[in-house]
Amino acid sequence: MSIFTPTNQIRLTNVAVVRMKRAGKRFEIACYKNKVVGWRSGVEKDLDEVLQTHSVFVNVSKGQVAKKEDLISAFGTDDQTEICKQVGNSCSIANPNNHL
């Protein structure tokens, strides 16, 4: 008996989930934990080195991407990179591997 492993799923490793609550909804981005600290302190300048993906999620662990309408109502734009910068500067970091 073999175990079926889906080939279309991307597993995020060494992930830190950065959360921000705005307009009554929670938004999350997937980052590298050690890079987020550097980004906030100003040491890391390249956002591509911090983010695992340039997508804004409602739930990173389930892979639920935020809706365009929710992004526009909360942030006034649907530019994923700009929203990632705003969420990245928020103060809530969680590691889903630690089940916080």
SULTARA-V484049 format. One record per helix or strand of 3 or more residues. SS is the DSSP state (H for helix, E for strand). FROM is the first residue (numbers start at 1). TO is the last residue. If there is no record, write none. Layout:
# SULTARA-V484049
SS FROM TO
SS FROM TO
This chain:
# SULTARA-V484049
E 15 22
E 25 32
H 33 41
H 47 50
E 57 59
H 68 75
H 80 88
E 92 94
H 96 98
